[in-house]
């Protein structure tokens, strides 16, 4: 099969959709090297994929303006797919190029979430309009829609009236790095991490609800430091105000742009990982934590129970007392904690890259039949 992919996120996003895209392509190349992989991106960078020389890269001229590169990706790409004799094209991040439905080339699109519809207050008006337009077209034009969770599938049916027969739920994989033993001593020194700490990973934004972790700790008089890893947003102002008001500046550490090998080590160093988001499409840090042997507390809403299975403590994201109790129990009951770790490690095995891309490759083959 000669497969084309929208690879913008591979080269231009350091986390989130970028990690999903890189993990997908690395695993496809590793386990299905017989396929040809053509990647399309407005810009490319060296060394973003494990064996990048085995992929065919296509991009507009570097001297082209950012605006015209966007036009190329959204409106000109379909014609190039025909010229390059692509058998099937996969949009890895919620969109497909305009006009693909006229080319005869099957289109697959991965839809990660519809949070911009459920929680419009978290997005700018213009961004919401663009997301609506792109997702609506992708759902109509796609031969098959990949939903990363049952929650996302249900949202696609409810909000976009997508044909249920077109939707395939394929849980994403995590990077193999999270299953490997990391050099934790070196990483602890590199980031000046304390001997014990609680970890939370994800963009620091209102939807991720990180402030509740600090509130729960103070409510239970627990003085363990918290390490927050993620890009900041205006929500950080609320967190910093709370930290100053409670005089806990020395108990909160902010990190960002952490390479995956170092992130794996930090998970392995942490006493506990908390992902208490209000709503998610999947919740990758939950599985990453489990693969690293780190016990997890996560929310009991949206897709997170689906992601965690029976291998995490599930908590209401607005119940500080419950969260505090769960933190205390995990930190003080070693048998309980070890049982949670063992369940998590078993759960994480289901998200190995090979399992994921075998399902994905079967989707491609069934379409082309």
C-alpha positions as CSV (number, residue, x, y, z in Angstrom):
1,X,0.0,0.0,0.0
2,X,1.1,3.5,-0.8
3,X,-0.2,5.6,2.1
4,X,-0.2,9.3,2.5
5,X,-0.4,11.2,5.8
6,X,-1.0,14.7,7.0
7,X,2.2,15.2,8.9
8,X,2.0,18.8,10.0
9,X,1.8,17.8,13.7
10,X,4.8,15.5,13.3
11,X,7.1,18.4,12.6
12,X,5.4,21.4,14.3
13,X,3.9,20.1,17.5
14,X,6.1,19.0,20.4
15,X,3.4,17.2,22.4
16,X,-0.2,16.1,22.1
17,X,-1.2,15.6,18.5
18,X,2.5,15.7,17.6
19,X,3.2,12.7,19.8
20,X,0.2,10.8,18.5
21,X,1.3,11.4,14.9
22,X,5.0,10.4,15.6
23,X,4.0,7.3,17.6
24,X,1.7,6.2,14.8
25,X,4.2,6.7,12.0
26,X,7.1,5.2,13.8
27,X,5.1,2.1,14.7
28,X,3.7,1.7,11.2
29,X,7.2,1.9,9.7
30,X,8.6,-0.6,12.3
31,X,5.9,-3.2,12.0
32,X,4.7,-2.8,8.4
33,X,7.8,-1.8,6.5
34,X,6.3,-3.2,3.3
35,X,4.0,-0.2,3.0
36,X,5.2,3.1,1.4
37,X,4.7,6.1,3.6
38,X,4.4,9.6,2.1
39,X,4.2,12.5,4.5
40,X,2.8,15.9,3.7
41,X,3.6,18.9,5.8
42,X,3.9,22.7,5.3
43,X,7.4,22.4,7.0
44,X,9.7,19.6,7.8
45,X,12.5,19.2,10.3
46,X,15.3,16.6,10.5
47,X,15.2,13.9,13.2
48,X,11.5,14.1,14.2
49,X,10.9,10.4,13.3
50,X,13.0,7.4,14.3
51,X,14.0,6.4,10.8
52,X,13.0,9.5,8.9
53,X,14.9,8.5,5.8
54,X,12.5,5.7,5.2
55,X,9.6,8.1,4.7
56,X,8.9,10.2,1.6
57,X,8.6,13.9,2.6
58,X,6.6,16.4,0.6
59,X,6.4,20.1,1.5
60,X,5.9,23.4,-0.4
61,X,9.0,25.6,-1.1
62,X,10.6,27.0,2.0
63,X,10.4,30.6,0.7
64,X,6.6,30.3,0.4
65,X,4.7,32.4,3.0
66,X,3.0,30.9,6.0
67,X,-0.4,31.9,4.5
68,X,0.3,30.2,1.2
69,X,1.6,27.1,2.9
70,X,-1.7,26.9,4.7
71,X,-3.5,27.2,1.3
72,X,-1.3,24.4,-0.1
73,X,-2.1,22.1,2.8
74,X,-5.8,22.7,2.8
75,X,-6.7,23.2,-0.8
76,X,-3.9,22.1,-3.1
77,X,-2.9,18.8,-1.4
78,X,-5.6,16.7,-2.9
79,X,-4.3,17.2,-6.4
80,X,-0.8,16.2,-5.3
81,X,-2.1,13.0,-3.8
82,X,-3.4,12.1,-7.2
83,X,-0.1,13.0,-8.9
84,X,1.8,10.9,-6.3
85,X,-0.5,7.9,-6.8
86,X,-1.5,7.6,-3.2
87,X,-3.7,4.6,-2.5
88,X,-5.2,6.0,0.8
89,X,-4.7,9.2,2.8
90,X,-4.9,9.5,6.6
91,X,-5.5,12.8,8.3
92,X,-4.0,12.3,11.8
93,X,-5.4,15.4,13.4
94,X,-9.1,16.0,12.9
95,X,-9.0,17.1,9.2
96,X,-8.7,16.1,5.6
97,X,-7.6,18.3,2.6
98,X,-10.4,19.9,0.7
99,X,-11.5,18.1,-2.4
100,X,-10.3,14.7,-1.4
101,X,-13.8,13.3,-1.9
102,X,-13.5,14.2,-5.6
103,X,-10.2,12.3,-6.2
104,X,-11.3,8.8,-5.7
105,X,-8.6,8.4,-3.0
106,X,-10.1,6.9,0.2
107,X,-9.7,9.2,3.2
108,X,-9.3,8.2,6.8
109,X,-9.4,10.8,9.5
110,X,-8.6,10.5,13.2
111,X,-10.9,12.6,15.4
112,X,-9.4,13.1,18.9
113,X,-12.2,15.0,20.6
114,X,-15.0,17.5,20.2
115,X,-14.2,19.5,23.4
116,X,-14.5,22.7,21.4
117,X,-18.2,21.9,21.2
118,X,-18.8,20.7,24.7
119,X,-16.7,23.4,26.3
120,X,-16.7,26.4,23.9
121,X,-15.6,28.7,26.7
122,X,-12.1,27.2,26.6
123,X,-11.6,28.3,23.0
124,X,-11.5,31.6,21.0
125,X,-14.4,32.2,18.7
126,X,-12.4,32.1,15.5
127,X,-10.7,28.9,16.5
128,X,-14.0,27.3,17.2
129,X,-15.3,28.2,13.8
130,X,-12.3,26.8,12.1
131,X,-12.6,23.6,14.1
132,X,-16.3,23.2,13.2
133,X,-15.6,23.7,9.5
134,X,-12.7,21.3,9.3
135,X,-14.2,18.5,11.4
136,X,-17.6,18.8,9.6
137,X,-15.9,18.4,6.2
138,X,-13.7,15.6,7.4
139,X,-16.6,13.6,8.8
140,X,-18.5,13.9,5.5
141,X,-15.5,13.3,3.2
142,X,-13.9,10.4,5.1
143,X,-14.3,6.8,4.0
144,X,-13.6,5.9,7.6
145,X,-13.4,7.9,10.8
146,X,-11.0,6.8,13.6
147,X,-12.3,7.8,17.0
148,X,-9.7,7.5,19.8
149,X,-12.3,6.5,22.4
150,X,-16.0,5.5,22.7
151,X,-16.6,9.0,24.2
152,X,-15.4,10.6,21.0
153,X,-17.5,8.2,18.9
154,X,-20.6,9.2,20.9
155,X,-19.8,12.9,20.5
156,X,-19.3,12.5,16.7
157,X,-22.7,10.9,16.4
158,X,-24.4,13.4,18.8
159,X,-22.8,16.7,17.6
160,X,-21.8,16.0,14.0
161,X,-24.4,13.4,13.1
162,X,-21.7,11.2,11.8
163,X,-22.7,7.8,10.4
164,X,-21.9,5.2,13.1
165,X,-21.0,2.7,10.4
166,X,-18.2,4.9,9.3
167,X,-16.6,5.2,12.8
168,X,-14.0,2.8,14.1
169,X,-12.8,3.1,17.7
170,X,-9.0,2.5,17.8
171,X,-7.4,3.4,21.1
172,X,-4.0,5.1,20.5
173,X,-0.7,3.7,21.6
174,X,2.0,5.2,23.8
175,X,5.6,5.5,23.0
176,X,7.7,2.4,23.7
177,X,10.0,4.6,25.8
178,X,7.5,4.5,28.6
179,X,7.9,0.7,28.9
180,X,11.7,1.0,29.3
181,X,13.7,1.6,32.5
182,X,15.0,5.2,32.5
183,X,18.1,6.8,34.0
184,X,16.1,8.3,36.9
185,X,19.2,9.4,38.9
186,X,20.5,11.5,36.0
187,X,17.0,13.1,35.3
188,X,16.5,13.9,39.0
189,X,19.7,15.9,39.0
190,X,19.0,17.5,35.7
191,X,15.7,19.0,36.8
192,X,16.5,19.3,40.5
193,X,13.6,17.2,41.5
194,X,12.8,16.5,45.2
195,X,13.1,13.0,46.7
196,X,9.3,12.5,46.7
197,X,6.7,14.3,44.7
198,X,3.3,14.1,43.0
199,X,3.2,14.5,39.3
200,X,0.6,16.0,36.9
201,X,1.2,16.1,33.1
202,X,-0.7,18.1,30.5
203,X,-1.2,21.6,29.3
204,X,-1.7,23.8,32.3
205,X,-5.2,25.0,31.5
206,X,-8.6,25.3,33.2
207,X,-10.0,22.1,31.6
208,X,-7.1,20.1,33.1
209,X,-8.0,21.3,36.5
210,X,-4.5,21.3,38.1
211,X,-5.5,23.8,40.8
212,X,-7.7,21.2,42.4
213,X,-4.6,19.1,43.2
214,X,-3.1,21.8,45.3
215,X,-6.4,22.5,47.0
216,X,-6.9,18.8,47.9
217,X,-3.3,18.6,49.3
218,X,-3.8,21.6,51.6
219,X,-7.2,20.3,52.7
220,X,-5.6,17.1,53.9
221,X,-2.5,18.9,55.3
222,X,-0.2,16.9,52.9
223,X,3.0,18.8,52.2
224,X,4.4,16.6,49.3
225,X,5.7,18.8,46.4
226,X,3.8,18.8,43.1
227,X,5.6,18.8,39.7
228,X,3.4,20.2,36.9
229,X,4.6,19.4,33.4
230,X,2.9,21.2,30.5
231,X,2.8,24.4,28.5
232,X,1.3,27.3,30.4
233,X,-1.9,29.2,29.6
234,X,-3.7,32.1,31.3
235,X,-5.0,29.6,33.8
236,X,-1.4,29.6,35.3
237,X,-2.3,33.1,36.7
238,X,-4.9,31.5,38.9
239,X,-2.5,28.8,40.1
240,X,0.2,31.3,40.9
241,X,-2.2,33.5,42.8
242,X,-3.3,30.5,44.9
243,X,0.3,29.5,45.5
244,X,1.2,33.0,46.7
245,X,-1.9,33.3,48.9
246,X,-1.1,30.0,50.6
247,X,2.6,30.6,50.7
248,X,3.5,27.3,49.0
249,X,5.9,28.6,46.4
250,X,8.6,26.0,47.4
251,X,6.1,23.1,47.0
252,X,5.2,23.6,43.3
253,X,7.6,23.0,40.4
254,X,6.7,24.0,36.8
255,X,8.4,22.2,33.9
256,X,7.7,22.4,30.1
257,X,9.0,20.9,26.8
258,X,10.3,17.8,28.5
259,X,11.8,15.2,26.0
260,X,10.0,11.9,26.2
261,X,13.0,9.9,27.6
262,X,13.1,12.4,30.5
263,X,9.4,12.4,30.9
264,X,9.4,8.6,31.3
265,X,12.1,9.0,34.0
266,X,10.0,11.6,35.9
267,X,7.0,9.3,35.8
268,X,9.2,6.5,37.3
269,X,10.4,8.9,40.0
270,X,6.9,10.1,41.0
271,X,5.0,8.8,44.0
272,X,1.7,9.3,42.3
273,X,0.3,10.7,39.0
274,X,-2.9,12.8,39.0
275,X,-4.9,13.6,35.9
276,X,-8.1,15.2,37.2
277,X,-9.3,16.7,33.9
278,X,-12.9,17.9,33.5
279,X,-13.1,16.4,30.0
280,X,-10.8,14.5,27.6
281,X,-10.8,12.7,24.3
282,X,-8.5,10.0,25.7
283,X,-6.1,11.0,28.4
284,X,-2.7,9.8,27.3
285,X,-0.8,10.6,30.6
286,X,-3.0,8.0,32.4
287,X,-1.5,5.2,30.3
288,X,2.0,6.7,30.2
289,X,2.0,6.7,34.0
290,X,0.8,3.1,34.3
291,X,3.5,1.9,31.9
292,X,6.1,3.6,34.0
293,X,4.9,1.9,37.2
294,X,3.4,5.1,38.6
295,X,0.0,4.8,40.4
296,X,-2.8,7.0,39.0
297,X,-5.7,9.0,40.2
298,X,-7.9,10.3,37.4
299,X,-11.4,11.7,36.8
300,X,-14.5,9.6,36.7
301,X,-15.9,11.6,33.8
302,X,-15.8,11.6,29.9
303,X,-13.5,8.9,28.5
304,X,-11.2,8.6,31.5
305,X,-12.9,5.6,33.1
306,X,-12.7,3.9,29.6
307,X,-9.0,4.8,29.4
308,X,-8.1,3.7,32.9
309,X,-10.1,0.6,33.1
310,X,-9.9,-0.9,36.7
311,X,-6.3,0.2,37.1
312,X,-6.7,3.7,38.5
313,X,-8.6,5.5,41.3
314,X,-11.5,7.4,39.8
315,X,-12.5,10.7,41.4
316,X,-15.0,13.5,40.7
317,X,-13.0,16.4,39.3
318,X,-14.8,18.9,41.6
319,X,-14.6,16.8,44.9
320,X,-11.5,18.0,46.8
321,X,-12.3,15.9,49.8
322,X,-12.4,12.7,47.8
323,X,-9.3,13.6,45.9
324,X,-7.5,14.3,49.1
325,X,-8.6,11.0,50.6
326,X,-7.3,9.1,47.6
327,X,-4.0,10.9,47.6
328,X,-3.6,10.1,51.3
329,X,-4.5,6.4,50.9
330,X,-2.1,5.9,48.0
331,X,0.8,7.6,49.8
332,X,0.3,5.8,53.1
333,X,-1.0,2.3,52.2
334,X,1.9,0.5,50.5
335,X,-0.1,-2.7,49.7
336,X,-2.8,-0.7,48.2
337,X,-0.3,1.3,46.2
338,X,1.6,-1.7,44.9
339,X,-1.7,-3.4,43.8
340,X,-2.6,-0.2,41.9
341,X,0.8,-0.2,40.2
342,X,0.5,-3.9,39.2
343,X,-3.0,-3.3,37.7
344,X,-1.7,-0.3,35.9
345,X,1.2,-2.1,34.3
346,X,-1.1,-4.8,33.0
347,X,-3.5,-2.2,31.6
348,X,-0.7,-0.3,29.9
349,X,0.3,-3.5,27.9
350,X,-2.9,-3.1,26.0
351,X,-1.6,0.1,24.6
352,X,1.6,-1.2,23.1
353,X,2.3,0.3,19.7
354,X,2.2,-3.1,17.8
355,X,-1.4,-3.7,19.0
356,X,-2.5,-0.3,17.8
357,X,-0.9,-0.3,14.3
358,X,-2.1,-3.8,13.6
359,X,-5.7,-2.5,14.0
360,X,-4.9,0.6,12.0
361,X,-3.3,-1.4,9.2
362,X,-6.3,-3.7,9.0
363,X,-8.5,-0.6,8.7
364,X,-6.5,0.5,5.7
365,X,-6.5,-3.0,4.1
366,X,-10.3,-3.4,4.5
367,X,-10.9,-0.1,2.9
368,X,-8.7,-0.9,-0.1
369,X,-10.4,-4.3,-0.6
